Amino acid sequence: MMRPYHCFWLLFWAGQPHQSLLSPLSKRTSGFPEEEKVLVLSGNSRQDLHRSKRSWMWNQFFLLEEYTGTDYQYVGKLHSDQDKGDGSLKYILSGDGAGDLFIINENTGDIQATKRLDREEKPVYILRAQAINRRTGRPVEPESEFIIKIHDINDNEPMFTKDVYNASIPEMSDIGTFVVQVTATDADDPTYGNSAKVVYSILQGQPYFSVESETGIIKTALLNMDRENREQYQVVIQAKDMGGQMGGLSGTTTVNITLTDVNDNPPRFPQSTYQFRAPESTPPASPVGRIKANDADVDENAEIEYSITEGDGYDMFGITTDKDTQEGIITVKKALDFENKNLYILKVEATNTHVDPRFLYLGPFKDSATVRIQVEDVDEPPVFSRPAYIMEVKEDVPINSVIGTVTAQDPDAAKNPVKYSVDRHTDMDRVFNINSGNGSIFTSKPLDRETLLWHNITVIASEINNPKQSSRVPVFIKVLDVNDNAPEFAMFYETFVCENAKAEQLIQTLSAVDKDDSYSGHQFSFSLAPEAASSSNFTLQDNRDNTAGIFTRKNRYNRHEMSTYFLPVVISDNDYPIQSSTETVTIRVCACDHRGKMLSCNAEALIHPTGLSTGALIAILLCIIILLVTVVLFAALRRQRKKEPLIISKEDIRDNIVSYNDEGGGEEDTQAFDIGTLRNPEAIDDNKLRRDIVPETLFMPRRTTTARDNTDVRDFINQRLKENDADPAAPPYDSLATYAYEGNGSVAESLSSLESVTTDGDQDYDYLSDWGPRFKKLADMYGAMDSDKDF
């Protein structure tokens, strides 16, 4: 039985590609309308049937990119030999872009492109075509695969890899020096025509630079380009496709080229001579002035080193380089002296530190200038002949003795006179003084080497015409020793002798010291005082080694007969003049055991230095008890005793008048009152207490307002009465005071009883009733007197 074979036809229009680019496209054409291509597939295998006349490959189709028509772009036709034209077959399409980018008419098999195609996005599309029975859904032909290849057109301009290039080359470079290479790419198909063939050219930057058309390498085109003349260059490079032919697309980029510096310029001083002034008081290492050589180069090529090559001030001045400003700083190396030399001439040289041998032909890379330094005279302080003085003086010199002289002179040409003085901060006790005219130092107080060996004072020398110009010098005065101190015991000696001591027994060894200084060593001699040499119960033996021993002269001592012996000892030195002193040794007689150990003496403190006997403790305790009883009794008597009041009455003390027989001393008697208070009420001392009584409790003084200037005595008394009436702390008793001044315009005029008797007019004392309860009795008395007169 034979199996039937069927064929599957794919029809489309094809033509030469270059012709399709030039011919207009019809409504349903892809640009190849001349021939029809048919793909026939058998049932067993895929075979490309080729029309031998053209030798076409039917499984590869071409389609131009960037279609600009309004209708869908026609690709080709799919046809099967099983298609009878009755609509029983259905054509389907699958693969890249099927159903979206490419669609097929399922009845006729026509394939169309729905969108504009871009070869740069996707150059090839692989699709599969198949015909199926519409009724059964089974394929009537095997699936056939074909390719749609997008033909390129020149629709992309060259693009540089960078928008802006930056490059740099050294200045003064030779012609043809490589600068930078630029690169441009074209997205079009490099295998199809010249659409992607790029050619480079320079649009801006000539005649300084050039570019190779094929490689894009930029090179220098001008010799000796100088950075000092122009540093920045901007070059515009164009890249054009189609091999640079007319109609090609192009792109541009900018190349910024910077000329870097080389050391091709030597330093140059702007002037040949510089002048500076320096006061002679300028301290060493201080700057005098700055000079600068100009260098057109930059960075390390402009670094300059300054030096002094010659001149009479070569050893007086130095020069250093300021690394920040490239200036030469001239400094003082030694102290200047206007009187010795007032003008210095220097030769200063400026040299590049980094020299490029390629440009040595341009000349020496250094320059020199002359510097003149004028030393100015200043008013300098006096200068002492020595930086310090050391003097010696014996401690026994009389007052006002000259011990040495200091000398200072004015170094200026004027030679102003100098006066001397002692800085009293260094001689607080004023032991020394100085002659202000000649600088001789003399003593003003006695000296004592044993108290102070060295005196360190400071002498001031100042100009008489300008005391601000002064200088100081230390003076060290050493006090030399003289033998003015007698030797004395090295310690206080208090010894004892046993009652049972034997004769010639050593009981104490003595030693001495001397405050004086002996260059050959002290040599002391010991002896008993003449008054004790014969009658003493003890002997003294000089050991000739600055010590002496006390020995007993007899056997046995009785402490009941003599409990203490005082032995005078004479100590002498061997210096000149010989000094001696008499020291006393206290010897106590004590009871001892058979081994010579002390048991008891009359002085209990010698045996028990820190203890007390029982009898002494009882006596001290009794004294303390008696003292306490006395204090208690005294306190009880003070509490029982009452203070007698000034007014003794059962009535209210404020309603009584106390009569005193003693009228006092008048206005001159100021013991009971302060008469100055009445004469000047504002001068009242609030802190003063009442002197006519002694209150038991002291109250704090009250602050009162000061009376005004126009306040008379009456207002003053009213104010004080109100204060006392309202004060709960006021003492409950009255006092009388004599007023010597009542003020101006007093209503009461004079309160004197003598003056009242001599007064012709009647007095009105009704105002006394307004003065408060303290004056009630007085108001009643004077009111009664007025009543008597009426009757």
Order of alpha helices (4+ residues) and beta strands (2+ residues): beta-alpha-beta-beta-beta-beta-beta-beta-beta-beta-beta-beta-beta-beta-beta-beta-beta-beta-beta-beta-beta-beta-beta-beta-beta-beta-beta-beta-beta-beta-beta-beta-beta-beta-beta-beta-beta-beta-beta-alpha-beta-beta-beta-beta-beta-alpha-alpha-alpha-alpha-alpha-alpha
